[in-house]
Amino acid sequence: MSLDVLALLLAALTLAIGVWGFREWGVGTIERRELASRGTLEEQLDRRRRSPLARLDALLRTAEFGSKLERRLRTAGLEMKLSTFVLAVAGASVVAVVFLWQALAPIFGIVAIFGVVAGIFGYLKRQEERRKEAFTAQLPELARVLSNATQAGLALPTAIDMAAEELDDPAGAELRYTARSIQLGQPFEEAITDLRDRMPSREIGVLISTLLVSSRSGGALVSSLRNISQTLESRKETRREIKTILGESTSTAYAMLGMGVGSYFLINTLMPGAISNMAESTAGLVIILVTMALFTIGFIAVLRMTKLDF
């Protein structure tokens, strides 16, 4: 073998070793970066778990009130931590107390606490109702998807997983949560019952009962789901008509409450200090409390009269 051929082979071998070494160096660098980032992520998660808000979250979850409130936040679709919600309520209450205490009278500052808490929880309840209504409006489509899936021979857990991918939120999010619970080992009946508890309504109750009966004893599930789909579609149209008819009365209730609160500011604007002077006397304080009670009673009465359980 000549020296030129030997030198060429040594050069090729050196190049191959160099390429292999460079590759190993690159792979090692990437692995070290991944380990470093993983360690940083774990450190960040550990710091978050030890943060004051995380500790407050853990403390609130131990109480029954905290666990129920967290469930309501998730049902309402609010991407907010439990501690953040509680601190927001407390902060809004303090701001309202200071503002009304200075703007009108001390008695309004005290009442503001109840008003802010009632208003925020009323908003939370409204968001829950809106999300439930949106979920209920998707039930006919959900029944059709489940009917088609079961007709194709898919099991109910698989059909639910498929429906979660096809439907938009909130039905998609709730079904994904249910499908995930089943995948993690929760029995089908318990997972589907939790769905009914999270989104309680007569329509979902009928659909869930049909699925439970079918999972236990079998039956003509496809035809039942198709009949339910048609019935739910009719009920959706009926609900929409009723809500349209009652929309004016509901607006009247909120207008009445706004007029009550605005009247105090109007009087105080026309006669600065009038509300504060009234609150300093017994007769004036009684008049203020009576008018506030009347406006509140009127607001609640209109809402109750326009609330239908259908």
C-alpha positions in Angstrom: 0.0 0.0 0.0 1.5 3.3 -1.0 1.9 6.2 1.3 -0.7 8.3 -0.6 -3.4 5.7 -0.1 -2.4 5.3 3.6 -2.6 9.0 4.1 -6.0 9.2 2.4 -7.3 6.4 4.6 -6.0 8.1 7.7 -7.6 11.4 6.6 -10.9 9.6 6.0 -10.7 7.9 9.4 -9.8 11.2 11.1 -12.7 12.9 9.4 -15.2 10.2 10.4 -13.9 10.3 14.0 -14.2 14.1 13.9 -17.8 14.0 12.6 -18.8 11.3 15.2 -17.1 13.4 17.9 -18.9 16.6 16.8 -22.2 14.7 16.7 -21.7 13.3 20.2 -20.7 16.8 21.5 -23.9 18.2 20.0 -26.1 15.5 21.5 -24.4 15.9 24.8 -24.9 19.7 24.7 -28.6 19.3 23.9 -29.1 16.7 26.7 -27.3 19.0 29.2 -29.5 21.9 28.2 -32.6 19.8 28.6 -31.5 18.6 32.0 -30.7 22.2 33.0 -34.0 23.5 31.8 -35.8 20.6 33.5 -34.0 21.4 36.7 -34.9 25.1 36.3 -38.6 24.1 35.6 -38.6 21.9 38.7 -37.1 24.8 40.7 -39.7 27.2 39.3 -42.5 24.8 40.2 -41.1 24.3 43.6 -40.9 28.0 44.2 -44.5 28.4 43.0 -45.7 25.7 45.4 -44.0 27.6 48.2 -45.3 31.0 47.2 -47.8 32.8 49.5 -50.6 32.4 46.9 -50.0 28.7 46.6 -50.1 28.3 50.4 -53.3 30.3 50.5 -54.8 28.1 47.8 -53.9 25.0 49.7 -55.4 26.5 52.9 -58.6 27.4 51.2 -59.0 24.0 49.5 -59.0 22.4 53.0 -62.2 24.2 53.8 -65.5 23.1 52.4 -66.3 26.6 51.3 -63.0 26.8 49.4 -63.6 23.5 47.6 -67.1 24.5 46.6 -65.9 27.9 45.4 -63.2 26.3 43.3 -65.7 24.0 41.7 -67.9 27.0 40.9 -65.0 28.8 39.3 -64.3 25.9 37.1 -68.0 25.5 36.2 -68.2 29.1 35.3 -65.1 28.7 33.0 -63.1 31.3 34.8 -59.4 30.6 34.5 -58.6 32.0 37.9 -56.9 30.6 41.0 -59.0 30.3 44.2 -56.6 32.6 46.1 -56.7 35.2 43.3 -60.5 35.3 43.4 -60.7 35.7 47.2 -58.1 38.4 47.1 -60.0 40.2 44.3 -63.2 40.1 46.3 -61.4 41.5 49.3 -59.7 44.2 47.3 -62.9 45.3 45.6 -64.7 45.4 49.0 -62.0 47.6 50.5 -62.1 50.0 47.5 -65.9 50.2 47.6 -65.9 50.9 51.3 -63.3 53.7 51.1 -65.0 55.3 48.0 -68.6 55.2 49.3 -67.5 56.1 52.9 -66.0 59.3 51.5 -68.4 60.0 48.7 -71.7 59.5 50.5 -71.7 58.4 54.2 -70.1 55.8 56.5 -73.3 53.7 56.4 -72.9 53.2 52.6 -69.3 52.0 53.2 -70.6 49.3 55.5 -73.3 48.3 53.0 -70.8 48.3 50.2 -69.2 45.2 51.6 -72.4 43.2 51.2 -73.1 44.8 47.9 -69.7 44.0 46.4 -69.7 40.4 47.6 -73.3 39.9 46.4 -72.4 41.5 43.0 -69.3 39.4 42.5 -71.0 36.2 43.4 -74.0 37.2 41.3 -71.6 37.6 38.4 -70.1 34.2 39.2 -73.6 32.7 39.2 -74.5 34.4 36.0 -71.3 33.0 34.3 -72.2 29.6 35.6 -75.7 29.9 34.1 -74.4 31.2 30.8 -72.0 28.3 30.5 -74.7 25.8 31.4 -77.0 27.3 28.8 -74.3 27.1 26.2 -73.6 23.5 27.2 -77.3 22.7 27.0 -77.5 24.3 23.6 -74.8 21.9 22.4 -76.6 18.8 23.7 -78.6 18.1 20.5 -75.3 18.0 18.6 -73.7 16.0 21.3 -76.5 13.4 21.1 -76.1 13.2 17.4 -72.3 12.7 17.6 -72.8 9.9 20.3 -75.5 8.3 18.2 -73.2 8.2 15.1 -70.3 6.9 17.1 -72.2 4.1 18.8 -73.8 3.2 15.5 -70.3 2.8 14.1 -69.6 0.3 16.8 -67.6 2.5 19.2 -67.9 2.0 23.0 -69.4 4.9 25.0 -66.1 6.0 26.5 -64.5 6.2 23.1 -67.6 8.0 21.7 -67.3 10.6 24.5 -63.6 11.1 23.7 -64.4 11.6 20.0 -67.2 14.0 20.8 -64.8 16.0 23.0 -62.6 16.5 20.0 -65.4 17.5 17.6 -67.4 19.8 19.8 -66.5 23.4 20.8 -66.3 24.6 24.4 -67.9 24.3 26.9 -69.1 20.9 25.8 -65.7 20.0 24.4 -63.9 21.0 27.6 -66.3 19.2 29.9 -66.2 16.0 27.8 -62.4 16.1 27.7 -62.4 16.3 31.5 -64.8 13.3 31.6 -62.8 11.3 29.1 -59.6 12.1 31.0 -61.1 10.8 34.2 -62.1 7.6 32.5 -58.6 7.1 31.1 -57.2 7.6 34.6 -59.3 4.8 35.9 -62.5 6.3 37.1 -65.5 4.1 36.4 -67.7 5.2 33.5 -70.8 5.7 35.6 -69.0 7.9 38.2 -67.4 10.0 35.5 -70.6 10.6 33.6 -72.4 11.3 36.9 -69.8 13.9 37.7 -70.5 15.5 34.4 -74.2 15.8 35.3 -73.2 17.3 38.7 -71.0 19.9 37.1 -73.6 20.9 34.5 -77.0 20.2 36.1 -80.0 20.6 33.9 -83.0 18.6 33.0 -81.7 18.1 29.4 -78.3 16.7 30.5 -80.1 14.6 33.2 -82.2 12.9 30.5 -79.1 12.3 28.3 -77.0 11.0 31.1 -79.7 8.7 32.4 -80.0 7.2 28.9 -76.3 6.6 28.7 -76.2 5.1 32.2 -79.1 2.7 31.4 -77.5 1.7 28.2 -74.1 1.0 29.9 -75.8 -1.2 32.5 -78.4 -3.1 30.6 -77.9 -2.3 26.9 -80.8 -1.4 24.6 -81.5 0.6 21.5 -79.0 3.4 22.3 -78.8 4.7 18.7 -82.5 5.3 18.3 -82.8 6.7 21.8 -80.0 9.2 21.2 -81.6 10.3 17.9 -85.0 10.8 19.6 -83.3 12.7 22.4 -81.5 14.9 19.9 -84.8 15.9 18.3 -86.4 16.6 21.6 -83.5 18.6 22.9 -83.5 20.7 19.7 -87.2 21.5 20.3 -86.5 22.4 23.9 -83.6 24.7 22.8 -85.9 26.7 20.6 -88.5 27.0 23.4 -85.9 28.2 25.8 -84.7 30.8 23.3 -88.2 32.1 22.8 -88.9 32.3 26.6 -85.6 34.1 27.3 -86.4 36.6 24.5 -89.8 37.3 26.0 -88.4 37.8 29.6 -85.4 39.9 28.5 -87.3 43.2 28.9 -88.4 42.3 32.4 -84.9 41.3 33.5 -83.5 44.6 32.1 -86.1 46.4 34.1 -84.9 44.8 37.3 -81.3 46.0 36.7 -82.5 49.4 35.7 -84.4 49.7 39.0 -81.3 48.8 41.0 -79.2 51.3 39.0 -81.8 54.1 39.6 -81.8 53.4 43.3 -78.0 53.6 43.6 -77.8 56.6 41.2 -80.5 58.6 43.1 -78.2 58.8 46.1 -75.3 60.2 44.0 -77.8 62.6 42.3 -79.0 64.0 45.6 -75.5 64.3 46.9 -74.5 66.1 43.7 -77.4 68.6 43.8 -76.9 69.1 47.5 -73.4 68.3 48.6 -73.2 66.6 52.0 -77.0 66.0 52.1 -76.6 62.2 52.4 -74.0 62.5 55.1 -76.2 64.9 57.1 -79.1 62.5 56.8 -77.0 59.6 58.0 -76.1 61.6 61.2 -79.7 61.7 62.4 -81.8 58.8 63.4 -84.7 59.7 61.2 -82.5 60.2 58.2 -80.7 56.9 58.7 -84.0 55.1 58.9 -85.1 56.7 55.6 -81.9 55.7 53.9 -82.1 52.1 55.2 -85.8 51.9 54.2 -85.2 53.2 50.7 -82.3 50.8 50.2 -84.4 47.9 51.4 -87.3 48.9 49.0 -85.0 49.1 46.0 -83.4 45.7 46.9 -86.7 44.0 47.5 -88.0 45.3 44.2 -84.9 44.1 42.3 -85.1 40.6 43.9 -88.9 40.4 43.3 -88.7 41.2 39.6 -85.9 38.7 39.1 -87.8 36.0 41.0 -91.0 36.7 39.0 -89.2 36.5 35.7 -87.3 33.3 36.6 -88.8 30.2 35.2 -87.7 26.6 35.7 -87.9 25.0 32.4 
